């Protein structure tokens, strides 16, 4: 089992208890989810559910406190228009600057409903590295508001037995709406074999 050792901060303890109660009520197959695989596979920009199985919601105030203290792994899964990286050097073609929460790691396309094996490896290997660098902190998965990619990614990480996964469903849009600083991010290149 791959784990991010659980270190619950006082600000998260109540949210964790509330999330545990909600988890029992979380719809595993909300509208738009492919029943055969349990993930959304198209029309990723649409209203998302109120919960992601195995990945409790995290509120803006908790994200801000953890981000500003550096005591979280911020995982941005915002897609790049469905494109793939260059097969020769692993770099992603980014058509416009990508704004994210300061300190976030951008793993584009990691929220696809049916990720190819190379994309699953990309997500796992980068998350494993981040967890090694910051053991015991929550992993906060986000995208934009109404982005099924973050729902898919958060649910998938929980299904892969990673612990301490949190879903921030309003993501960078919520961060911007609260007039907080943003930074321009480059996507992590894919390792080419």
BELDA-V875566 format. One record per residue. N is the residue number from 0. RES is the residue in one letter. NEAR is the number of other C-alpha atoms within 8 Angstrom. Layout:
n:N res:RES near:NEAR
n:N res:RES near:NEAR
This chain:
n:0 res:X near:4
n:1 res:X near:7
n:2 res:X near:8
n:3 res:X near:13
n:4 res:X near:9
n:5 res:X near:9
n:6 res:X near:7
n:7 res:X near:7
n:8 res:X near:6
n:9 res:X near:6
n:10 res:X near:7
n:11 res:X near:9
n:12 res:X near:9
n:13 res:X near:8
n:14 res:X near:9
n:15 res:X near:9
n:16 res:X near:8
n:17 res:X near:8
n:18 res:X near:10
n:19 res:X near:9
n:20 res:X near:8
n:21 res:X near:9
n:22 res:X near:11
n:23 res:X near:6
n:24 res:X near:6
n:25 res:X near:10
n:26 res:X near:7
n:27 res:X near:7
n:28 res:X near:8
n:29 res:X near:7
n:30 res:X near:4
n:31 res:X near:5
n:32 res:X near:10
n:33 res:X near:10
n:34 res:X near:7
n:35 res:X near:4
n:36 res:X near:5
n:37 res:X near:9
n:38 res:X near:10
n:39 res:X near:13
n:40 res:X near:10
n:41 res:X near:5
n:42 res:X near:6
n:43 res:X near:10
n:44 res:X near:7
n:45 res:X near:8
n:46 res:X near:6
n:47 res:X near:9
n:48 res:X near:6
n:49 res:X near:5
n:50 res:X near:11
n:51 res:X near:14
n:52 res:X near:11
n:53 res:X near:10
n:54 res:X near:13
n:55 res:X near:14
n:56 res:X near:11
n:57 res:X near:11
n:58 res:X near:7
n:59 res:X near:9
n:60 res:X near:6
n:61 res:X near:10
n:62 res:X near:11
n:63 res:X near:8
n:64 res:X near:8
n:65 res:X near:10
n:66 res:X near:12
n:67 res:X near:7
n:68 res:X near:6
n:69 res:X near:8
n:70 res:X near:10
n:71 res:X near:11
n:72 res:X near:14
n:73 res:X near:13
n:74 res:X near:12
n:75 res:X near:14
n:76 res:X near:16
n:77 res:X near:15
n:78 res:X near:11
n:79 res:X near:8
n:80 res:X near:4
n:81 res:X near:6
n:82 res:X near:8
n:83 res:X near:5
n:84 res:X near:10
n:85 res:X near:9
n:86 res:X near:6
n:87 res:X near:5
n:88 res:X near:8
n:89 res:X near:11
n:90 res:X near:10
n:91 res:X near:9
n:92 res:X near:7
n:93 res:X near:7
n:94 res:X near:4
n:95 res:X near:4
n:96 res:X near:7
n:97 res:X near:8
n:98 res:X near:9
n:99 res:X near:11
n:100 res:X near:11
n:101 res:X near:8
n:102 res:X near:7
n:103 res:X near:11
n:104 res:X near:11
n:105 res:X near:12
n:106 res:X near:12
n:107 res:X near:11
n:108 res:X near:13
n:109 res:X near:14
n:110 res:X near:15
n:111 res:X near:11
n:112 res:X near:10
n:113 res:X near:6
n:114 res:X near:10
n:115 res:X near:6
n:116 res:X near:6
n:117 res:X near:7
n:118 res:X near:10
n:119 res:X near:10
n:120 res:X near:8
n:121 res:X near:10
n:122 res:X near:10
n:123 res:X near:8
n:124 res:X near:8
n:125 res:X near:8
n:126 res:X near:8
n:127 res:X near:8
n:128 res:X near:8
n:129 res:X near:9
n:130 res:X near:12
n:131 res:X near:7
n:132 res:X near:6
n:133 res:X near:10
n:134 res:X near:8
n:135 res:X near:9
n:136 res:X near:15
n:137 res:X near:13
n:138 res:X near:12
n:139 res:X near:14
n:140 res:X near:15
n:141 res:X near:16
n:142 res:X near:15
n:143 res:X near:11
n:144 res:X near:10
n:145 res:X near:11
n:146 res:X near:14
n:147 res:X near:12
n:148 res:X near:16
n:149 res:X near:17
n:150 res:X near:13
n:151 res:X near:13
n:152 res:X near:13
n:153 res:X near:15
n:154 res:X near:12
n:155 res:X near:8
n:156 res:X near:10
n:157 res:X near:13
n:158 res:X near:8
n:159 res:X near:7
n:160 res:X near:9
n:161 res:X near:12
n:162 res:X near:10
n:163 res:X near:12
n:164 res:X near:15
n:165 res:X near:13
n:166 res:X near:15
n:167 res:X near:15
n:168 res:X near:14
n:169 res:X near:11
n:170 res:X near:11
n:171 res:X near:13
n:172 res:X near:9
n:173 res:X near:10
n:174 res:X near:11
n:175 res:X near:10
n:176 res:X near:7
n:177 res:X near:6
n:178 res:X near:6
n:179 res:X near:7
n:180 res:X near:7
n:181 res:X near:9
n:182 res:X near:8
n:183 res:X near:8
n:184 res:X near:11
n:185 res:X near:6
n:186 res:X near:10
n:187 res:X near:8
n:188 res:X near:8
n:189 res:X near:9
n:190 res:X near:7
n:191 res:X near:7
n:192 res:X near:2
